[in-house]
Amino acid sequence: MADQLKKKDRAPMTLKQSLIQNHDELLKKWFQATINTYPPQSARILGKDVDRFDNPVGAVTRETLEDVLHLLASDYTSETLEKALDPVIRIRAVQAFSAAEAVSFIFFLKKIGETVMDSAHTREFDRMVDQVVLAGFNRLMKCREDIFLLKATESKRRIHAAFERAGLVKELKEEDLLGSKKS
């Protein structure tokens, strides 16, 4: 009877409190689900050791996921989410992932949340994860745009060097090669 009175006196846990309380389990399951998006042999290596020197991709992935969970348990904006996601999104942007595959790891958090969190917070948690997905997709597009611009600039540089060797053009300045980025 005393236990029932104590339970009635306690206010229900908020989503942020639940995130803090379940942080370690969420992180462990989300990290495992994320590294499982890689081929099996790579996933084994990524999940083995999270030392920054022995396994930089695994370490960065774990740190990024942890940063995102900390943000979700506090105050965040789409900009802070993008910044937190940046390290792992940069890695995935240069790997052989489609855009959907590159951000799919974020969606796993919904399923994990269903198993770990209080069901009273499911809808609110899902909306929160949707915001993380949008921030991840924005960051991915910015990374891919930067990659495209680097490739375009390098192509311009090579073509110009070839024309210069042939005596067809004069020397260009760096601003001329990067002109497409300023537009």
MDTraj code that builds the backbone (N, CA, C; nanometers):
import mdtraj as md
import numpy as np

residues = "MET ALA ASP GLN LEU LYS LYS LYS ASP ARG ALA PRO MET THR LEU LYS GLN SER LEU ILE GLN ASN HIS ASP GLU LEU LEU LYS LYS TRP PHE GLN ALA THR ILE ASN THR TYR PRO PRO GLN SER ALA ARG ILE LEU GLY LYS ASP VAL ASP ARG PHE ASP ASN PRO VAL GLY ALA VAL THR ARG GLU THR LEU GLU ASP VAL LEU HIS LEU LEU ALA SER ASP TYR THR SER GLU THR LEU GLU LYS ALA LEU ASP PRO VAL ILE ARG ILE ARG ALA VAL GLN ALA PHE SER ALA ALA GLU ALA VAL SER PHE ILE PHE PHE LEU LYS LYS ILE GLY GLU THR VAL MET ASP SER ALA HIS THR ARG GLU PHE ASP ARG MET VAL ASP GLN VAL VAL LEU ALA GLY PHE ASN ARG LEU MET LYS CYS ARG GLU ASP ILE PHE LEU LEU LYS ALA THR GLU SER LYS ARG ARG ILE HIS ALA ALA PHE GLU ARG ALA GLY LEU VAL LYS GLU LEU LYS GLU GLU ASP LEU LEU GLY SER LYS LYS SER".split()
xyz = np.array([
    [0.0822, -0.1186, 0.0000],
    [0.0000, 0.0000, 0.0000],
    [0.0873, 0.1260, 0.0000],
    [0.1941, 0.1226, 0.0791],
    [0.2847, 0.2379, 0.0847],
    [0.3483, 0.2619, -0.0518],
    [0.3814, 0.1527, -0.1253],
    [0.4396, 0.1654, -0.2597],
    [0.3416, 0.2316, -0.3557],
    [0.2137, 0.1980, -0.3432],
    [0.1132, 0.2558, -0.4309],
    [0.0989, 0.4055, -0.4049],
    [0.1062, 0.4467, -0.2787],
    [0.0988, 0.5886, -0.2459],
    [0.2199, 0.6635, -0.3018],
    [0.3387, 0.6025, -0.2924],
    [0.4596, 0.6661, -0.3453],
    [0.4478, 0.6862, -0.4959],
    [0.3964, 0.5858, -0.5666],
    [0.3817, 0.5947, -0.7110],
    [0.2826, 0.7054, -0.7490],
    [0.1756, 0.7211, -0.6723],
    [0.0764, 0.8242, -0.7005],
    [0.1336, 0.9627, -0.6763],
    [0.2202, 0.9757, -0.5757],
    [0.2783, 1.1050, -0.5411],
    [0.3807, 1.1511, -0.6449],
    [0.4450, 1.0564, -0.7120],
    [0.5455, 1.0919, -0.8120],
    [0.4801, 1.1387, -0.9404],
    [0.5340, 1.2455, -0.9954],
    [0.4854, 1.2945, -1.1245],
    [0.5370, 1.2020, -1.2337],
    [0.4606, 1.1867, -1.3402],
    [0.5082, 1.1018, -1.4493],
    [0.6376, 1.1601, -1.5083],
    [0.7228, 1.0704, -1.5539],
    [0.8510, 1.1097, -1.6103],
    [0.8296, 1.1798, -1.7453],
    [0.9015, 1.2888, -1.7662],
    [0.8944, 1.3578, -1.8947],
    [0.9790, 1.2819, -1.9966],
    [0.9624, 1.3158, -2.1232],
    [1.0405, 1.2519, -2.2286],
    [1.1897, 1.2770, -2.2077],
    [1.2245, 1.3989, -2.1733],
    [1.3664, 1.4305, -2.1537],
    [1.4246, 1.3537, -2.0349],
    [1.3473, 1.3387, -1.9292],
    [1.3939, 1.2590, -1.8159],
    [1.4107, 1.1132, -1.8568],
    [1.3189, 1.0654, -1.9373],
    [1.3265, 0.9275, -1.9855],
    [1.4487, 0.9083, -2.0753],
    [1.4791, 1.0084, -2.1569],
    [1.5982, 1.0012, -2.2417],
    [1.7252, 0.9940, -2.1573],
    [1.7297, 1.0721, -2.0520],
    [1.8458, 1.0710, -1.9624],
    [1.8574, 0.9361, -1.8924],
    [1.7452, 0.8878, -1.8421],
    [1.7447, 0.7612, -1.7692],
    [1.7845, 0.6433, -1.8598],
    [1.7419, 0.6453, -1.9853],
    [1.7668, 0.5337, -2.0768],
    [1.8820, 0.5591, -2.1735],
    [1.9605, 0.6619, -2.1459],
    [2.0680, 0.7039, -2.2363],
    [2.1606, 0.5892, -2.2767],
    [2.2139, 0.5169, -2.1804],
    [2.3125, 0.4130, -2.2103],
    [2.2558, 0.3022, -2.2982],
    [2.1344, 0.2597, -2.2682],
    [2.0718, 0.1541, -2.3479],
    [2.0392, 0.2026, -2.4889],
    [1.9880, 0.3255, -2.4985],
    [1.9598, 0.3831, -2.6306],
    [2.0881, 0.3918, -2.7134],
    [2.1944, 0.4413, -2.6522],
    [2.3218, 0.4570, -2.7224],
    [2.3760, 0.3223, -2.7685],
    [2.3756, 0.2266, -2.6802],
    [2.4290, 0.0942, -2.7144],
    [2.3531, 0.0325, -2.8322],
    [2.2214, 0.0345, -2.8272],
    [2.1402, -0.0255, -2.9333],
    [2.1483, 0.0548, -3.0632],
    [2.1497, 0.1871, -3.0527],
    [2.1557, 0.2711, -3.1723],
    [2.2914, 0.2569, -3.2411],
    [2.3974, 0.2513, -3.1615],
    [2.5311, 0.2327, -3.2184],
    [2.5381, 0.0993, -3.2929],
    [2.4879, -0.0055, -3.2308],
    [2.4903, -0.1373, -3.2944],
    [2.4088, -0.1369, -3.4243],
    [2.2921, -0.0777, -3.4214],
    [2.2081, -0.0709, -3.5416],
    [2.2768, 0.0107, -3.6516],
    [2.3464, 0.1158, -3.6124],
    [2.4151, 0.2010, -3.7101],
    [2.5307, 0.1277, -3.7759],
    [2.6129, 0.0616, -3.6979],
    [2.7263, -0.0086, -3.7594],
    [2.6800, -0.1293, -3.8399],
    [2.5618, -0.1796, -3.8100],
    [2.5077, -0.2912, -3.8882],
    [2.4630, -0.2489, -4.0281],
    [2.4662, -0.1176, -4.0583],
    [2.4353, -0.0717, -4.1942],
    [2.5540, -0.0955, -4.2872],
    [2.6687, -0.1295, -4.2304],
    [2.7881, -0.1598, -4.3081],
    [2.7915, -0.3099, -4.3383],
    [2.8734, -0.3504, -4.4352],
    [2.8882, -0.4947, -4.4602],
    [2.9319, -0.5658, -4.3322],
    [2.8952, -0.6943, -4.3163],
    [2.9220, -0.7669, -4.1905],
    [3.0662, -0.7590, -4.1401],
    [3.1629, -0.7744, -4.2269],
    [3.3020, -0.7704, -4.1815],
    [3.3394, -0.6307, -4.1308],
    [3.2931, -0.5283, -4.2004],
    [3.3185, -0.3902, -4.1566],
    [3.2478, -0.3624, -4.0243],
    [3.1251, -0.4100, -4.0108],
    [3.0484, -0.3889, -3.8872],
    [3.1199, -0.4508, -3.7678],
    [3.1777, -0.5686, -3.7874],
    [3.2520, -0.6332, -3.6772],
    [3.3686, -0.5464, -3.6334],
    [3.4395, -0.4912, -3.7294],
    [3.5551, -0.4067, -3.6977],
    [3.5094, -0.2772, -3.6306],
    [3.4055, -0.2155, -3.6841],
    [3.3568, -0.0886, -3.6294],
    [3.3039, -0.1040, -3.4866],
    [3.2429, -0.2175, -3.4568],
    [3.1856, -0.2383, -3.3245],
    [3.2817, -0.2937, -3.2225],
    [3.3988, -0.3353, -3.2682],
    [3.4959, -0.4014, -3.1808],
    [3.5560, -0.3080, -3.0771],
    [3.6083, -0.1971, -3.1220],
    [3.6831, -0.1070, -3.0362],
    [3.6479, 0.0358, -3.0748],
    [3.6221, 0.1202, -2.9775],
    [3.5872, 0.2586, -3.0094],
    [3.7006, 0.3540, -2.9735],
    [3.8228, 0.3064, -2.9842],
    [3.9405, 0.3894, -2.9650],
    [3.9605, 0.4750, -3.0903],
    [3.9809, 0.6028, -3.0721],
    [3.9923, 0.6957, -3.1854],
    [4.1064, 0.6609, -3.2806],
    [4.2124, 0.5966, -3.2305],
    [4.3272, 0.5666, -3.3148],
    [4.3147, 0.4298, -3.3809],
    [4.2615, 0.3342, -3.3093],
    [4.2456, 0.1996, -3.3657],
    [4.1242, 0.1890, -3.4560],
    [4.0218, 0.2654, -3.4276],
    [3.8959, 0.2552, -3.5004],
    [3.8309, 0.3934, -3.5084],
    [3.8860, 0.4832, -3.5910],
    [3.8332, 0.6204, -3.5928],
    [3.6875, 0.6303, -3.6367],
    [3.6445, 0.5505, -3.7343],
    [3.5056, 0.5586, -3.7806],
    [3.4105, 0.5111, -3.6704],
    [3.4449, 0.4025, -3.6036],
    [3.3620, 0.3533, -3.4938],
    [3.3547, 0.4538, -3.3800],
    [3.4688, 0.5147, -3.3469],
    [3.4730, 0.6124, -3.2375],
    [3.3915, 0.7367, -3.2717],
    [3.4085, 0.7870, -3.3928],
    [3.3340, 0.9062, -3.4344],
    [3.1844, 0.8766, -3.4371],
    [3.1486, 0.7594, -3.4847],
    [3.0070, 0.7219, -3.4898],
    [2.9479, 0.7191, -3.3495],
    [3.0147, 0.6534, -3.2579],
    [2.9648, 0.6440, -3.1202],
    [2.9545, 0.7825, -3.0561],
    [3.0576, 0.8650, -3.0730],
    [3.0573, 0.9998, -3.0142],
    [2.9445, 1.0852, -3.0721],
    [2.9229, 1.0734, -3.2019],
    [2.8182, 1.1512, -3.2668],
    [2.6802, 1.1107, -3.2150],
    [2.6558, 0.9813, -3.2070],
    [2.5267, 0.9338, -3.1574],
    [2.5048, 0.9790, -3.0136],
    [2.6104, 0.9740, -2.9352],
    [2.5995, 1.0182, -2.7960],
    [2.5692, 1.1677, -2.7887],
    [2.6347, 1.2470, -2.8717],
    [2.6087, 1.3915, -2.8752],
    [2.4633, 1.4195, -2.9123],
    [2.4110, 1.3470, -3.0101],
    [2.2714, 1.3664, -3.0514],
    [2.1774, 1.3320, -2.9363],
    [2.2019, 1.2221, -2.8679],
    [2.1164, 1.1847, -2.7548],
    [2.1219, 1.2899, -2.6444],
    [2.2400, 1.3449, -2.6197],
    [2.2515, 1.4523, -2.5189],
    [2.1704, 1.5740, -2.5613],
    [2.1771, 1.6080, -2.6893],
    [2.0987, 1.7218, -2.7384],
    [1.9491, 1.6979, -2.7221],
    [1.9047, 1.5773, -2.7561],
    [1.7621, 1.5466, -2.7459],
    [1.7123, 1.5565, -2.6022],
    [1.8012, 1.5296, -2.5068],
    [1.7636, 1.5363, -2.3657],
    [1.7724, 1.6787, -2.3110],
    [1.8202, 1.7715, -2.3931],
    [1.8278, 1.9119, -2.3506],
    [1.7568, 1.9969, -2.4558],
    [1.8018, 2.1168, -2.4727],
    [1.7419, 2.2046, -2.5742],
    [1.8242, 2.1951, -2.7020],
    [1.7553, 2.1911, -2.8141],
    [1.8250, 2.1789, -2.9420],
    [1.7482, 2.2555, -3.0493],
    [1.8204, 2.2843, -3.1561],
    [1.7623, 2.3437, -3.2760],
    [1.8060, 2.2569, -3.3931],
    [1.7512, 2.2827, -3.5093],
    [1.7938, 2.2059, -3.6262],
    [1.9415, 2.2320, -3.6547],
    [1.9893, 2.3520, -3.6258],
    [2.1305, 2.3848, -3.6478],
    [2.2203, 2.3060, -3.5523],
    [2.1814, 2.2960, -3.4255],
    [2.2650, 2.2209, -3.3310],
    [2.2607, 2.0721, -3.3623],
    [2.1463, 2.0233, -3.4111],
    [2.1391, 1.8834, -3.4521],
    [2.2300, 1.8573, -3.5724],
    [2.2263, 1.9480, -3.6699],
    [2.3138, 1.9333, -3.7876],
    [2.4602, 1.9315, -3.7459],
    [2.4956, 2.0218, -3.6572],
    [2.6353, 2.0291, -3.6109],
    [2.6751, 1.9004, -3.5387],
    [2.5863, 1.8485, -3.4557],
    [2.6169, 1.7249, -3.3835],
    [2.6284, 1.6061, -3.4787],
    [2.5440, 1.6015, -3.5812],
    [2.5447, 1.4913, -3.6776],
    [2.6589, 1.4997, -3.7785],
    [2.7173, 1.6163, -3.7918],
    [2.8163, 1.6416, -3.8961],
    [2.9269, 1.5356, -3.9072],
    [2.9924, 1.4962, -3.7999],
    [3.1038, 1.4011, -3.8163],
    [3.0631, 1.2689, -3.8828],
    [2.9550, 1.2090, -3.8375],
    [2.9155, 1.0799, -3.8947],
    [2.8546, 1.0973, -4.0340],
    [2.7856, 1.2056, -4.0570],
    [2.7274, 1.2316, -4.1886],
    [2.8386, 1.2567, -4.2908],
    [2.9438, 1.3270, -4.2517],
    [3.0576, 1.3487, -4.3424],
    [3.1174, 1.2153, -4.3868],
    [3.1327, 1.1260, -4.2924],
    [3.1891, 0.9942, -4.3240],
    [3.0972, 0.9215, -4.4209],
    [2.9689, 0.9200, -4.3910],
    [2.8736, 0.8469, -4.4741],
    [2.8524, 0.9136, -4.6106],
    [2.8772, 1.0445, -4.6195],
    [2.8605, 1.1165, -4.7460],
    [2.9637, 1.0738, -4.8501],
    [3.0813, 1.0322, -4.8049],
    [3.1865, 0.9929, -4.8991],
    [3.1913, 0.8423, -4.9217],
    [3.1101, 0.7695, -4.8494],
    [3.1054, 0.6251, -4.8670],
    [3.0006, 0.5889, -4.9713],
    [2.9920, 0.4614, -5.0030],
    [2.9033, 0.4156, -5.1114],
    [2.7593, 0.4001, -5.0648],
    [2.7082, 0.5003, -4.9949],
    [2.5703, 0.4991, -4.9493],
    [2.4869, 0.5906, -5.0383],
    [2.3646, 0.5495, -5.0678],
    [2.2705, 0.6427, -5.1302],
    [2.2318, 0.7431, -5.0223],
    [2.1626, 0.8495, -5.0613],
    [2.1195, 0.9495, -4.9626],
    [2.0309, 0.8843, -4.8562],
    [1.9395, 0.7985, -4.8999],
    [1.8499, 0.7309, -4.8050],
    [1.9286, 0.6405, -4.7098],
    [2.0232, 0.5669, -4.7632],
    [2.1037, 0.4767, -4.6787],
    [2.1915, 0.5553, -4.5818],
    [2.2396, 0.6699, -4.6263],
    [2.3295, 0.7500, -4.5432],
    [2.2610, 0.8023, -4.4169],
    [2.1332, 0.8337, -4.4251],
    [2.0622, 0.8860, -4.3074],
    [1.9708, 0.7828, -4.2419],
    [1.9625, 0.6636, -4.2987],
    [1.8703, 0.5618, -4.2467],
    [1.8989, 0.5232, -4.1022],
    [2.0249, 0.5337, -4.0608],
    [2.0604, 0.4974, -3.9234],
    [1.9822, 0.5783, -3.8208],
    [1.9394, 0.6983, -3.8569],
    [1.8655, 0.7834, -3.7625],
    [1.7273, 0.7247, -3.7363],
    [1.6650, 0.6697, -3.8405],
    [1.5320, 0.6102, -3.8244],
    [1.5323, 0.4931, -3.7267],
    [1.6448, 0.4242, -3.7143],
    [1.6522, 0.3108, -3.6212],
    [1.6200, 0.3534, -3.4792],
    [1.6470, 0.4798, -3.4502],
    [1.6219, 0.5302, -3.3152],
    [1.4743, 0.5215, -3.2781],
    [1.3854, 0.5338, -3.3758],
    [1.2414, 0.5210, -3.3479],
    [1.2096, 0.3820, -3.2948],
    [1.2551, 0.2803, -3.3643],
    [1.2270, 0.1417, -3.3254],
    [1.2899, 0.1113, -3.1895],
    [1.4107, 0.1586, -3.1705],
    [1.4791, 0.1370, -3.0424],
    [1.4032, 0.2077, -2.9306],
    [1.3566, 0.3287, -2.9583],
    [1.2797, 0.4036, -2.8590],
    [1.1533, 0.3308, -2.8174],
    [1.0885, 0.2628, -2.9123],
    [0.9673, 0.1867, -2.8808],
    [0.9954, 0.0755, -2.7800],
    [1.1133, 0.0173, -2.7870],
    [1.1459, -0.0935, -2.6963],
    [1.2024, -0.0462, -2.5632],
    [1.2607, 0.0746, -2.5615],
    [1.3303, 0.1214, -2.4421],
    [1.2493, 0.2239, -2.3631],
    [1.1811, 0.3138, -2.4330],
    [1.1142, 0.4262, -2.3689],
    [0.9718, 0.3903, -2.3247],
    [0.9175, 0.4732, -2.2385],
    [0.7790, 0.4606, -2.1943],
    [0.6874, 0.4861, -2.3140],
    [0.5880, 0.4013, -2.3319],
    [0.4989, 0.4128, -2.4481],
    [0.4210, 0.5444, -2.4498],
    [0.4101, 0.6109, -2.3372],
    [0.3392, 0.7389, -2.3318],
    [0.4128, 0.8476, -2.4108],
    [0.5420, 0.8257, -2.4363],
    [0.6230, 0.9259, -2.5060],
    [0.6484, 0.8922, -2.6521],
    [0.5883, 0.7869, -2.7022],
    [0.6201, 0.7385, -2.8367],
    [0.5997, 0.8434, -2.9448],
    [0.4846, 0.9070, -2.9466],
    [0.4564, 1.0060, -3.0526],
    [0.5521, 1.1245, -3.0456],
    [0.5732, 1.1750, -2.9256],
    [0.6626, 1.2891, -2.9085],
    [0.8059, 1.2507, -2.9466],
    [0.8476, 1.1312, -2.9078],
    [0.9809, 1.0830, -2.9413],
    [0.9954, 1.0656, -3.0928],
    [0.8932, 1.0127, -3.1578],
    [0.8961, 0.9962, -3.3035],
    [0.9104, 1.1307, -3.3744],
    [0.8397, 1.2311, -3.3259],
    [0.8512, 1.3649, -3.3848],
    [0.9930, 1.4198, -3.3666],
    [1.0490, 1.3926, -3.2512],
    [1.1851, 1.4369, -3.2225],
    [1.2840, 1.3701, -3.3193],
    [1.2671, 1.2407, -3.3394],
    [1.3551, 1.1663, -3.4306],
    [1.3370, 1.2178, -3.5736],
    [1.2149, 1.2516, -3.6112],
    [1.1919, 1.3087, -3.7445],
    [1.2729, 1.4368, -3.7637],
    [1.2819, 1.5182, -3.6606],
    [1.3621, 1.6407, -3.6686],
    [1.5109, 1.6080, -3.6861],
    [1.5543, 1.5024, -3.6200],
    [1.6940, 1.4596, -3.6345],
    [1.7191, 1.4121, -3.7773],
    [1.6231, 1.3376, -3.8340],
    [1.6366, 1.2891, -3.9720],
    [1.6480, 1.4066, -4.0686],
    [1.5622, 1.5060, -4.0518],
    [1.5673, 1.6224, -4.1403],
    [1.7008, 1.6964, -4.1278],
    [1.7499, 1.7099, -4.0068],
    [1.8802, 1.7745, -3.9860],
    [1.9908, 1.6915, -4.0510],
    [1.9817, 1.5595, -4.0379],
    [2.0807, 1.4716, -4.0997],
    [2.0779, 1.4812, -4.2512],
    [1.9586, 1.4868, -4.3079],
    [1.9468, 1.4970, -4.4531],
    [2.0009, 1.6321, -4.5022],
    [1.9699, 1.7398, -4.4298],
    [2.0250, 1.8712, -4.4655],
    [2.1772, 1.8686, -4.4644],
    [2.2340, 1.8095, -4.3609],
    [2.3795, 1.8030, -4.3490],
    [2.4383, 1.7180, -4.4614],
    [2.3725, 1.6076, -4.4933],
    [2.4199, 1.5205, -4.6019],
    [2.4218, 1.5967, -4.7339],
    [2.3167, 1.6715, -4.7616],
    [2.3109, 1.7468, -4.8871],
    [2.4207, 1.8526, -4.8930],
    [2.4490, 1.9181, -4.7799],
    [2.5576, 2.0164, -4.7764],
    [2.6923, 1.9484, -4.8004],
    [2.7128, 1.8325, -4.7403],
    [2.8378, 1.7587, -4.7608],
    [2.8522, 1.7153, -4.9067],
    [2.7455, 1.6640, -4.9632],
    [2.7511, 1.6197, -5.1036],
    [2.7732, 1.7388, -5.1967],
    [2.7150, 1.8527, -5.1631],
    [2.7370, 1.9731, -5.2435],
    [2.8843, 2.0145, -5.2371],
    [2.9419, 2.0105, -5.1169],
    [3.0842, 2.0435, -5.1016],
    [3.1715, 1.9475, -5.1820],
    [3.1381, 1.8196, -5.1802],
    [3.2131, 1.7200, -5.2570],
    [3.2040, 1.7511, -5.4056],
    [3.0839, 1.7826, -5.4525],
    [3.0651, 1.8167, -5.5929],
    [3.1489, 1.9386, -5.6304],
    [3.1462, 2.0424, -5.5460],
    [3.2230, 2.1637, -5.5750],
    [3.3731, 2.1350, -5.5770],
    [3.4216, 2.0496, -5.4858],
    [3.5629, 2.0122, -5.4862],
    [3.5998, 1.9406, -5.6156],
    [3.5142, 1.8480, -5.6575],
    [3.5396, 1.7757, -5.7824],
    [3.5366, 1.8696, -5.9027],
    [3.4399, 1.9603, -5.9054],
    [3.4296, 2.0543, -6.0164],
    [3.5512, 2.1456, -6.0212],
    [3.5950, 2.1935, -5.9059],
    [3.7119, 2.2810, -5.8996],
    [3.8368, 2.2061, -5.9444],
    [3.8511, 2.0824, -5.9010],
    [3.9670, 2.0021, -5.9416],
    [3.9647, 1.9771, -6.0918],
    [3.8483, 1.9523, -6.1486],
    [3.8374, 1.9338, -6.2933],
    [3.8778, 2.0607, -6.3672],
    [3.8290, 2.1751, -6.3190],
    [3.8667, 2.3031, -6.3797],
    [4.0187, 2.3221, -6.3734],
    [4.0764, 2.2886, -6.2600],
    [4.2204, 2.3054, -6.2390],
    [4.2985, 2.2188, -6.3381],
    [4.2566, 2.0924, -6.3545],
    [4.3255, 2.0018, -6.4474],
    [4.3134, 2.0481, -6.5922],
    [4.1928, 2.0854, -6.6303],
    [4.1705, 2.1319, -6.7681],
    [4.2512, 2.2581, -6.7946],
    [4.2494, 2.3497, -6.7003],
    [4.3242, 2.4732, -6.7167],
    [4.4733, 2.4450, -6.7258],
    [4.5240, 2.3552, -6.6431],
    [4.6667, 2.3217, -6.6469],
    [4.7041, 2.2634, -6.7829],
    [4.6178, 2.1797, -6.8372],
    [4.6439, 2.1223, -6.9689],
    [4.6455, 2.2318, -7.0761],
    [4.5508, 2.3237, -7.0703],
    [4.5459, 2.4343, -7.1673],
    [4.6680, 2.5255, -7.1509],
    [4.7076, 2.5457, -7.0251],
    [4.8235, 2.6308, -6.9977],
    [4.9504, 2.5684, -7.0553],
    [4.9676, 2.4380, -7.0354],
    [5.0841, 2.3688, -7.0919],
    [5.0847, 2.3785, -7.2443],
    [4.9675, 2.3785, -7.3039],
    [4.9570, 2.3887, -7.4496],
    [4.9716, 2.5331, -7.4972],
    [4.9814, 2.6274, -7.4020],
    [4.9966, 2.7679, -7.4379],
    [4.8683, 2.8322, -7.4874],
    [4.7550, 2.7721, -7.4538],
    [4.6273, 2.8247, -7.5020],
    [4.5635, 2.9277, -7.4087],
    [4.6066, 2.9308, -7.2833],
    [4.5500, 3.0258, -7.1867],
    [4.6604, 3.0786, -7.0971],
    [4.6327, 3.1899, -7.0317],
    [4.7274, 3.2459, -6.9349],
    [4.6971, 3.1863, -6.7970],
    [4.7842, 3.2134, -6.7018],
    [4.7676, 3.1613, -6.5664],
    [4.6444, 3.2213, -6.5004],
    [4.5653, 3.1378, -6.4355],
    [4.4473, 3.1846, -6.3625],
    [4.4780, 3.1932, -6.2147],
    [4.4063, 3.2835, -6.1497],
    [4.4175, 3.2944, -6.0044],
    [4.3215, 3.1959, -5.9399],
    [4.3429, 3.1676, -5.8112],
    [4.2584, 3.0740, -5.7361],
    [4.1118, 3.1175, -5.7389],
    [4.0865, 3.2494, -5.7342],
    [3.9489, 3.2990, -5.7351],
    [3.8785, 3.2622, -5.8661],
    [3.9544, 3.2603, -5.9745],
    [3.8959, 3.2241, -6.1044],
    [3.8489, 3.0792, -6.1045],
    [3.9280, 2.9923, -6.0412],
    [3.8915, 2.8505, -6.0358],
    [3.7751, 2.8264, -5.9413],
    [3.7686, 2.9040, -5.8355],
    [3.6620, 2.8856, -5.7364],
    [3.5408, 2.9718, -5.7660],
    [3.5394, 3.0365, -5.8797],
    [3.4304, 3.1274, -5.9165],
    [3.2932, 3.0663, -5.9045],
    [3.2791, 2.9362, -5.9321],
    [3.1478, 2.8729, -5.9251],
    [3.0940, 2.8679, -5.7838],
    [3.1826, 2.8703, -5.6840],
    [3.1376, 2.8634, -5.5456],
    [3.0792, 2.9964, -5.4992],
    [3.1242, 3.1052, -5.5598],
    [3.0769, 3.2387, -5.5201],
    [2.9394, 3.2693, -5.5760],
    [2.8973, 3.2035, -5.6827],
    [2.7688, 3.2353, -5.7452],
    [2.6525, 3.1954, -5.6620],
])
top = md.Topology()
chain = top.add_chain()
for i, resn in enumerate(residues, 1):
    res = top.add_residue(resn, chain, resSeq=i)
    for name in ("N", "CA", "C"):
        top.add_atom(name, md.element.get_by_symbol(name[0]), res)
traj = md.Trajectory(xyz[None], top)
